[in-house]
């Protein structure tokens, strides 16, 4: 008994072993099955941390719309809420109250006539929010058709070919025909004239995007709504508009407050937005709001009792942490209208500066300049396309060598012959970083000039919206 070592001496060897000389660091990391033995916390951390270095620097990712920087206080709040299940509103009533406050604040921001009793919810990103908006339109259309004694087996949804992939998923999952307005010439988005050609009595709604992922431009919400007003006068068919405001719903209220795109347009019945894009929250949180309760079918609302009380739920996902919702409320309180306005204006100022400098380089021609949302894209000039030994895919590859992710991709259906590059300017991307990107772009152009035998790449397949 007297020879037994004290507990603190039992692991003396592991305590004295340098981290990178530990057994786990000199053997292959388990990838396909559980390891037989446990691993020290510091060792496990370093193993994974070092692998993640290969991901690169998220601040140099100019492809993503997703927030890559938040204040330390927001991070602290988020870490304090990792263990709170957002769906369990009875156990975490204050988190539920904060969600309700956010919904009301957004309802007011987007000019809902009933903002003090707003109808909406947080979601896991804007994709879930979009699907909830789409479901509500389908349910309402189906009820209307049944009431009229008409068939409900052939619903369709009208949208631009530039819509985010979540809308195509929605149509496939819920058995809806996707009717797409394709690109034509220099038009890469939906407009009223083209949308009207595709609608009929089986149209559950028209999706209009406030900030196309393809080029950063706004689609004309009011123009489409006015055209549908006239269509209803002529045919009696009432078709709602859903605004996909994934990015623009957090830009337009601050940078273009006079633009009528939200619930000020009577035909707009619902809006989705990404809190984790220009809402300035880390991924992933989205929001879906309806004009009023009449546009959210009661059939989509569930009463959940097994978690301790009678709670209303109308989301697709169930368990998820409450930290993103708390972080969204932090931003609303911390920034207010003035703070959001200043941040979004700073992003737009950098976007306009950067797009102007890229246009002056010579071989590039702007398609958009960042004057809607702080996103812009460019193409090769016709002269450069015919004389240079590189493509935009090559430019994207060259910039990647310096850590920049500046995607090159084809435009939507009917204009897939046109290859563009795009930059998304977010908070944390400074004027100084823009100058560094410009320097690296100029260096890349010089490098291509110095390599007359360079063989260009005509396509790329590693970027997805």
KEVOSE-205634 format. One line per field, with one value per residue (C-alpha): residue number from 0; residue in three letters; x, y, z. Coordinates in Angstrom, 2 decimals. Example, Ala and Ser with C-alpha at 12.3 -4.5 7.8 and 13.67 -1.06 7.14 Angstrom:
<atoms>
zator [0  1]
rolo [ALA  SER]
X [12.30  13.67]
Y [-4.50  -1.06]
Z [7.80  7.14]
</atoms>
This chain:
<atoms>
zator [0  1  2  3  4  5  6  7  8  9  10  11  12  13  14  15  16  17  18  19  20  21  22  23  24  25  26  27  28  29  30  31  32  33  34  35  36  37  38  39  40  41  42  43  44  45  46  47  48  49  50  51  52  53  54  55  56  57  58  59  60  61  62  63  64  65  66  67  68  69  70  71  72  73  74  75  76  77  78  79  80  81  82  83  84  85  86  87  88  89  90  91  92  93  94  95  96  97  98  99  100  101  102  103  104  105  106  107  108  109  110  111  112  113  114  115  116  117  118  119  120  121  122  123  124  125  126  127  128  129  130  131  132  133  134  135  136  137  138  139  140  141  142  143  144  145  146  147  148  149  150  151  152  153  154  155  156  157  158  159  160  161  162  163  164  165  166  167  168  169  170  171  172  173  174  175  176  177  178  179  180  181  182  183  184  185  186  187  188  189  190  191  192  193  194  195  196  197  198  199  200  201  202  203  204  205  206  207  208  209  210  211  212  213  214  215  216  217  218  219  220  221  222  223  224  225  226  227  228  229  230  231  232  233  234  235  236  237  238  239  240  241  242  243  244  245  246  247  248  249  250  251  252  253  254  255  256  257  258  259  260  261  262  263  264  265  266  267  268  269  270  271  272  273  274  275  276  277  278  279  280  281  282  283  284  285  286  287  288  289  290  291  292  293  294  295  296  297  298  299  300  301  302  303  304  305  306  307  308  309  310  311  312  313  314  315  316  317  318  319  320  321  322  323  324  325  326  327  328  329  330  331  332  333  334  335  336  337  338  339  340  341  342  343  344  345  346  347  348  349  350  351  352  353  354  355  356  357  358  359  360  361  362  363  364  365  366  367  368  369  370  371  372  373  374  375  376  377  378  379  380  381  382  383  384  385  386  387  388  389  390  391  392  393  394  395  396  397  398  399  400  401  402  403  404  405  406  407  408  409  410  411  412  413  414  415  416  417  418  419  420  421  422  423  424  425  426  427  428  429  430  431  432  433  434  435  436  437  438  439  440  441  442  443  444  445  446  447  448  449  450  451  452  453  454  455  456  457  458  459  460  461  462  463  464]
rolo [UNK  UNK  UNK  UNK  UNK  UNK  UNK  UNK  UNK  UNK  UNK  UNK  UNK  UNK  UNK  UNK  UNK  UNK  UNK  UNK  UNK  UNK  UNK  UNK  UNK  UNK  UNK  UNK  UNK  UNK  UNK  UNK  UNK  UNK  UNK  UNK  UNK  UNK  UNK  UNK  UNK  UNK  UNK  UNK  UNK  UNK  UNK  UNK  UNK  UNK  UNK  UNK  UNK  UNK  UNK  UNK  UNK  UNK  UNK  UNK  UNK  UNK  UNK  UNK  UNK  UNK  UNK  UNK  UNK  UNK  UNK  UNK  UNK  UNK  UNK  UNK  UNK  UNK  UNK  UNK  UNK  UNK  UNK  UNK  UNK  UNK  UNK  UNK  UNK  UNK  UNK  UNK  UNK  UNK  UNK  UNK  UNK  UNK  UNK  UNK  UNK  UNK  UNK  UNK  UNK  UNK  UNK  UNK  UNK  UNK  UNK  UNK  UNK  UNK  UNK  UNK  UNK  UNK  UNK  UNK  UNK  UNK  UNK  UNK  UNK  UNK  UNK  UNK  UNK  UNK  UNK  UNK  UNK  UNK  UNK  UNK  UNK  UNK  UNK  UNK  UNK  UNK  UNK  UNK  UNK  UNK  UNK  UNK  UNK  UNK  UNK  UNK  UNK  UNK  UNK  UNK  UNK  UNK  UNK  UNK  UNK  UNK  UNK  UNK  UNK  UNK  UNK  UNK  UNK  UNK  UNK  UNK  UNK  UNK  UNK  UNK  UNK  UNK  UNK  UNK  UNK  UNK  UNK  UNK  UNK  UNK  UNK  UNK  UNK  UNK  UNK  UNK  UNK  UNK  UNK  UNK  UNK  UNK  UNK  UNK  UNK  UNK  UNK  UNK  UNK  UNK  UNK  UNK  UNK  UNK  UNK  UNK  UNK  UNK  UNK  UNK  UNK  UNK  UNK  UNK  UNK  UNK  UNK  UNK  UNK  UNK  UNK  UNK  UNK  UNK  UNK  UNK  UNK  UNK  UNK  UNK  UNK  UNK  UNK  UNK  UNK  UNK  UNK  UNK  UNK  UNK  UNK  UNK  UNK  UNK  UNK  UNK  UNK  UNK  UNK  UNK  UNK  UNK  UNK  UNK  UNK  UNK  UNK  UNK  UNK  UNK  UNK  UNK  UNK  UNK  UNK  UNK  UNK  UNK  UNK  UNK  UNK  UNK  UNK  UNK  UNK  UNK  UNK  UNK  UNK  UNK  UNK  UNK  UNK  UNK  UNK  UNK  UNK  UNK  UNK  UNK  UNK  UNK  UNK  UNK  UNK  UNK  UNK  UNK  UNK  UNK  UNK  UNK  UNK  UNK  UNK  UNK  UNK  UNK  UNK  UNK  UNK  UNK  UNK  UNK  UNK  UNK  UNK  UNK  UNK  UNK  UNK  UNK  UNK  UNK  UNK  UNK  UNK  UNK  UNK  UNK  UNK  UNK  UNK  UNK  UNK  UNK  UNK  UNK  UNK  UNK  UNK  UNK  UNK  UNK  UNK  UNK  UNK  UNK  UNK  UNK  UNK  UNK  UNK  UNK  UNK  UNK  UNK  UNK  UNK  UNK  UNK  UNK  UNK  UNK  UNK  UNK  UNK  UNK  UNK  UNK  UNK  UNK  UNK  UNK  UNK  UNK  UNK  UNK  UNK  UNK  UNK  UNK  UNK  UNK  UNK  UNK  UNK  UNK  UNK  UNK  UNK  UNK  UNK  UNK  UNK  UNK  UNK  UNK  UNK  UNK  UNK  UNK  UNK  UNK  UNK  UNK  UNK  UNK  UNK  UNK  UNK  UNK  UNK  UNK  UNK  UNK  UNK  UNK  UNK  UNK  UNK  UNK  UNK  UNK  UNK  UNK  UNK  UNK  UNK  UNK  UNK  UNK  UNK  UNK  UNK  UNK  UNK  UNK  UNK  UNK  UNK  UNK  UNK  UNK  UNK  UNK  UNK  UNK  UNK  UNK  UNK  UNK  UNK  UNK  UNK  UNK  UNK  UNK  UNK]
X [0.00  2.86  4.37  1.26  1.94  -0.16  -2.77  -0.92  2.15  0.37  0.44  3.79  5.12  2.20  2.51  6.18  5.78  5.88  2.58  4.03  5.94  2.78  1.89  -1.15  1.05  3.39  0.72  -2.02  -5.08  -8.19  -10.43  -12.82  -13.40  -13.24  -9.74  -9.29  -7.86  -8.75  -6.64  -5.50  -7.59  -4.62  -3.50  -6.97  -7.27  -3.92  -4.58  -7.83  -6.61  -3.63  -5.80  -8.10  -5.18  -5.60  -8.98  -7.22  -8.19  -11.95  -11.41  -9.87  -12.90  -14.56  -16.83  -18.97  -21.81  -21.53  -20.26  -16.61  -16.10  -17.96  -17.03  -15.52  -18.56  -20.84  -18.59  -18.80  -22.60  -22.70  -20.44  -22.71  -25.71  -24.28  -26.12  -29.53  -31.93  -33.81  -36.86  -37.30  -39.08  -40.56  -37.14  -35.47  -38.22  -35.87  -34.16  -37.64  -38.46  -35.31  -36.32  -39.75  -38.13  -35.98  -39.04  -40.87  -37.85  -37.50  -41.23  -40.95  -37.83  -39.64  -42.81  -45.25  -48.68  -48.89  -45.33  -46.23  -47.83  -45.48  -45.75  -42.38  -39.59  -35.86  -34.57  -31.36  -30.17  -32.20  -32.80  -35.18  -36.80  -37.31  -38.89  -41.30  -42.34  -42.79  -44.82  -47.17  -47.79  -48.46  -50.88  -52.77  -52.96  -54.19  -56.93  -58.03  -58.18  -60.14  -62.62  -63.11  -63.49  -60.34  -57.46  -54.45  -52.02  -49.99  -48.64  -45.84  -43.49  -42.08  -38.53  -35.37  -32.78  -30.41  -32.22  -30.28  -30.29  -32.64  -35.59  -34.85  -34.67  -38.01  -39.68  -38.26  -39.06  -42.63  -43.42  -43.78  -42.93  -40.11  -40.75  -37.57  -37.06  -33.83  -31.12  -31.19  -28.40  -27.31  -30.32  -29.38  -32.37  -36.16  -38.25  -42.00  -42.44  -40.76  -42.35  -45.83  -45.28  -44.98  -47.81  -51.26  -53.91  -51.60  -48.85  -48.45  -46.28  -43.44  -40.01  -38.25  -34.66  -33.25  -29.62  -28.89  -25.99  -24.87  -24.17  -25.42  -28.29  -31.81  -34.75  -37.65  -40.12  -42.57  -42.48  -43.35  -46.08  -47.63  -47.67  -49.39  -51.94  -52.82  -52.88  -55.38  -57.59  -57.65  -57.98  -59.16  -56.12  -54.40  -50.71  -48.59  -44.97  -42.35  -39.19  -35.96  -34.08  -31.23  -28.73  -30.62  -33.16  -30.34  -28.94  -31.87  -33.43  -30.14  -28.66  -31.77  -34.55  -36.84  -36.82  -40.19  -39.50  -40.89  -44.35  -44.98  -45.80  -49.24  -48.66  -45.58  -46.84  -43.55  -39.84  -36.89  -33.45  -30.09  -29.04  -25.66  -25.04  -25.48  -27.34  -23.73  -24.09  -21.89  -23.62  -26.23  -29.39  -32.19  -35.53  -38.94  -41.71  -45.24  -47.27  -49.77  -51.20  -53.62  -50.71  -49.38  -51.80  -52.89  -52.23  -48.47  -48.50  -47.81  -48.48  -45.62  -46.36  -43.81  -41.05  -42.97  -45.61  -47.82  -45.55  -46.23  -43.74  -43.77  -40.17  -38.80  -35.76  -36.26  -33.33  -30.76  -28.70  -30.10  -26.74  -27.21  -30.52  -28.93  -26.07  -28.61  -30.27  -26.83  -26.24  -29.65  -28.98  -25.31  -25.57  -29.06  -30.11  -27.08  -24.57  -26.00  -26.13  -22.48  -21.27  -23.24  -22.16  -18.52  -18.90  -20.48  -17.78  -15.08  -17.05  -17.42  -13.73  -12.62  -14.92  -13.75  -10.08  -10.70  -12.50  -9.44  -7.08  -7.92  -8.86  -12.01  -15.48  -17.93  -21.37  -22.36  -20.41  -21.76  -24.30  -27.18  -25.71  -21.90  -21.35  -20.13  -18.90  -16.96  -16.17  -13.25  -13.55  -14.11  -10.67  -8.98  -10.87  -9.47  -5.87  -4.90  -3.51  -5.59  -9.23  -11.00  -10.68  -6.90  -7.12  -9.13  -6.45  -3.64  -5.34  -5.90  -2.12  -2.15  -5.01  -7.82  -11.01  -12.47  -14.76  -15.13  -18.31  -20.76  -23.89  -27.38  -29.19  -29.13  -25.98  -23.70  -21.28  -20.46  -17.85  -17.62  -15.71  -17.38  -16.41  -18.57  -17.50  -18.40  -17.60  -13.97  -12.84  -11.10  -9.87  -6.36  -7.29  -8.87  -5.55  -3.75  -6.17  -5.62  -1.86  -2.13  -4.43  -1.94  0.88  -1.15  -1.69  2.06  2.76  0.41  2.15  5.52  4.32  3.53  3.33  0.74  -2.23  -5.48  -8.27  -11.65  -13.85  -13.98  -16.06  -15.09  -17.47  -21.14  -23.52]
Y [0.00  2.36  1.86  3.17  6.40  9.47  10.16  13.23  11.08  8.31  10.18  11.83  10.62  12.07  15.35  15.66  14.56  17.52  17.86  17.04  14.01  12.36  8.96  10.38  12.89  10.25  7.87  8.18  10.03  7.79  8.60  5.70  4.21  5.16  4.97  2.33  4.78  8.27  11.29  14.16  17.33  19.45  16.75  16.32  20.10  20.46  17.57  19.12  22.72  21.94  20.20  23.21  25.46  24.03  25.76  29.09  32.51  33.12  36.89  36.44  34.47  36.95  34.22  33.76  36.03  34.60  36.72  36.07  38.56  39.47  41.42  39.53  40.31  38.66  35.58  35.40  35.57  32.86  30.55  31.03  29.82  26.80  24.46  26.14  24.37  27.04  24.84  24.31  27.57  26.42  25.67  28.75  31.37  34.36  33.03  32.60  36.17  37.42  35.56  37.23  40.65  40.07  39.07  42.23  44.42  42.97  43.27  46.97  47.37  45.80  47.88  45.16  46.65  44.39  44.61  44.70  41.26  40.03  36.59  34.98  32.83  32.28  29.41  27.52  29.85  31.45  28.17  26.88  30.31  30.24  26.79  27.89  30.86  28.58  26.06  28.77  29.92  26.36  25.65  28.91  28.25  24.71  25.88  28.52  25.99  23.47  26.18  26.87  23.15  23.03  20.55  21.00  18.53  20.89  23.81  25.93  28.58  31.40  32.60  33.67  31.14  33.03  31.94  30.25  26.44  26.25  27.23  24.38  22.03  23.37  22.68  19.17  18.26  19.60  18.46  21.89  22.84  25.40  27.93  29.89  33.24  32.61  35.17  37.06  39.27  41.58  40.72  38.12  38.38  38.20  41.17  41.82  41.26  37.85  36.71  37.49  35.13  32.18  32.70  31.09  29.95  27.17  29.61  29.54  32.67  34.62  34.79  38.14  38.44  41.41  40.80  38.13  35.88  35.96  39.68  41.44  43.27  43.81  42.38  44.85  43.87  46.73  46.41  42.71  43.39  46.14  43.81  41.12  43.71  44.41  40.67  40.14  42.95  41.25  37.60  37.54  35.43  36.64  35.65  36.56  37.72  36.29  38.36  36.42  39.08  36.80  39.67  42.77  42.70  43.82  46.32  48.17  49.49  51.23  52.20  52.59  53.36  54.91  51.75  49.97  46.25  45.06  44.97  48.49  46.63  45.08  42.00  40.96  38.30  37.03  37.83  35.63  36.91  35.59  36.90  35.32  37.38  41.14  40.63  40.31  37.11  34.02  31.09  29.97  31.92  32.95  34.72  34.33  36.88  37.04  40.17  38.97  35.78  35.35  34.41  31.63  28.69  27.26  23.79  24.54  25.49  22.71  22.69  20.99  19.76  17.14  19.61  20.95  23.32  24.14  25.80  26.87  25.70  26.19  25.41  22.48  21.91  21.19  21.18  23.91  26.18  29.55  31.30  32.70  34.27  35.82  37.12  38.66  40.50  41.63  43.22  44.90  46.43  47.15  48.73  50.13  51.84  54.12  51.33  49.11  52.07  52.93  49.34  48.67  52.04  51.23  47.90  49.62  52.31  49.62  47.71  50.82  51.67  48.13  47.70  51.04  50.05  46.63  48.30  50.52  47.56  47.15  43.55  43.60  45.07  45.51  43.92  45.40  47.78  47.13  49.95  47.64  45.25  45.50  42.74  43.14  41.06  41.52  39.78  39.85  42.54  41.23  42.45  40.74  37.49  37.35  38.30  37.14  33.74  33.38  33.20  34.30  30.72  31.17  34.49  32.81  30.09  32.66  34.68  31.49  31.12  34.33  33.10  34.99  33.17  35.17  32.77  32.50  30.88  30.89  33.07  31.43  29.40  30.79  32.84  30.10  31.12  34.19  33.65  36.20  36.80  38.15  39.86  40.03  42.86  42.21  43.79  43.09  43.60  46.96  49.46  48.27  44.65  45.84  47.45  44.19  42.32  44.88  44.51  40.73  41.06  43.36  40.95  38.10  40.08  40.71  37.03  35.96  38.45  36.92  33.40  33.36  29.56  29.44  27.18  28.66  26.85  27.06  25.85  25.42  23.21  24.02  26.89  26.63  29.45]
Z [0.00  0.85  -2.68  -4.51  -6.43  -5.66  -8.40  -9.66  -10.45  -12.36  -15.66  -15.18  -18.52  -20.49  -18.58  -19.48  -23.11  -25.54  -27.44  -30.85  -29.51  -28.19  -29.63  -31.45  -33.27  -34.69  -35.97  -38.57  -37.34  -37.20  -40.16  -40.58  -37.13  -33.47  -31.95  -29.25  -26.71  -25.58  -26.53  -24.35  -24.89  -26.03  -28.45  -29.95  -30.29  -32.05  -34.41  -35.64  -35.44  -37.67  -40.25  -40.39  -41.32  -44.81  -45.08  -45.54  -44.21  -44.23  -44.37  -47.83  -49.01  -51.37  -52.74  -49.66  -48.56  -45.04  -42.14  -41.29  -38.42  -35.24  -32.14  -29.15  -26.99  -29.56  -29.60  -25.80  -25.86  -28.51  -26.49  -23.46  -25.48  -27.31  -24.93  -25.24  -27.59  -29.53  -29.96  -26.22  -25.58  -22.27  -20.77  -22.25  -22.24  -22.42  -25.54  -27.02  -25.99  -27.73  -30.90  -30.73  -30.32  -33.40  -35.44  -34.36  -35.10  -38.59  -39.16  -38.34  -40.49  -43.45  -42.92  -41.96  -41.22  -38.16  -36.83  -33.13  -33.49  -36.21  -37.77  -38.35  -37.00  -36.99  -39.09  -39.85  -42.59  -45.34  -47.17  -44.49  -44.41  -48.18  -48.02  -45.29  -47.42  -50.41  -48.42  -47.19  -50.76  -51.92  -49.04  -49.65  -53.41  -52.82  -50.44  -52.95  -55.80  -53.69  -52.80  -56.51  -57.23  -59.36  -59.60  -57.31  -58.90  -61.09  -59.02  -60.46  -59.11  -61.26  -60.63  -62.40  -63.50  -61.18  -58.00  -55.24  -55.32  -52.30  -54.54  -56.94  -53.95  -52.71  -56.06  -56.21  -52.60  -52.75  -56.30  -57.88  -61.46  -61.50  -64.26  -64.87  -66.55  -68.42  -69.17  -72.44  -73.79  -70.97  -68.76  -66.16  -63.81  -63.79  -64.90  -64.99  -68.72  -68.71  -65.43  -66.75  -69.69  -67.29  -64.78  -64.84  -62.38  -61.14  -60.15  -56.37  -56.42  -58.01  -56.36  -56.67  -55.42  -53.55  -54.40  -57.00  -56.06  -59.69  -59.99  -56.84  -58.55  -57.21  -59.11  -59.54  -56.81  -57.35  -61.14  -60.90  -58.31  -60.46  -63.46  -61.36  -60.19  -63.80  -64.56  -61.73  -63.07  -66.48  -65.40  -61.79  -60.84  -57.67  -57.56  -54.50  -54.46  -52.11  -51.73  -51.36  -49.43  -48.35  -48.63  -49.73  -46.90  -44.60  -47.13  -48.75  -45.49  -44.68  -48.05  -50.24  -47.72  -50.37  -52.52  -52.26  -52.16  -48.80  -47.17  -48.46  -51.69  -50.96  -53.13  -51.10  -48.68  -47.21  -46.99  -46.13  -45.15  -43.97  -40.59  -41.27  -44.40  -44.20  -40.93  -39.70  -37.62  -37.88  -39.67  -39.51  -38.89  -41.24  -40.87  -42.49  -41.96  -43.32  -43.93  -41.31  -39.83  -42.73  -45.02  -42.76  -43.10  -39.76  -41.19  -41.09  -37.41  -34.89  -31.17  -29.31  -25.79  -24.83  -23.91  -20.94  -22.25  -25.22  -27.77  -31.34  -33.95  -37.72  -38.66  -40.64  -38.46  -34.80  -32.37  -32.93  -30.67  -29.65  -29.92  -33.43  -32.48  -29.40  -31.57  -33.96  -31.08  -29.91  -33.32  -33.32  -29.90  -30.44  -33.89  -34.24  -37.46  -37.52  -36.93  -39.64  -42.01  -41.39  -41.79  -44.97  -46.40  -45.62  -47.44  -50.43  -50.52  -50.68  -53.35  -55.53  -55.12  -55.90  -58.91  -60.33  -60.02  -61.61  -64.53  -65.05  -65.35  -69.03  -69.78  -67.60  -68.10  -65.21  -65.35  -61.97  -59.72  -56.20  -56.10  -55.09  -52.52  -52.07  -54.61  -58.18  -61.08  -64.27  -67.53  -69.94  -72.60  -76.10  -77.14  -74.18  -74.79  -78.31  -77.50  -74.01  -73.06  -69.88  -68.78  -65.62  -64.38  -64.61  -62.78  -59.99  -59.74  -59.63  -56.89  -54.89  -54.71  -52.64  -50.44  -52.24  -53.18  -56.08  -57.96  -61.72  -63.06  -65.99  -65.86  -65.72  -68.36  -71.86  -71.11  -69.84  -72.55  -70.45  -67.71  -64.91  -61.70  -58.57  -55.32  -52.18  -49.86  -46.23  -42.88  -42.13  -45.75  -45.52  -48.12  -47.25  -48.03  -51.28  -52.22  -51.47  -53.74  -56.50  -56.13  -56.48  -59.51  -61.23  -60.41  -61.91  -65.12  -65.36  -64.77  -67.59  -69.91  -69.05  -69.93  -73.67  -73.64  -70.86  -71.69  -70.38  -68.62  -70.36  -67.53  -63.77  -61.55  -57.98  -57.23  -56.23  -55.28]
</atoms>
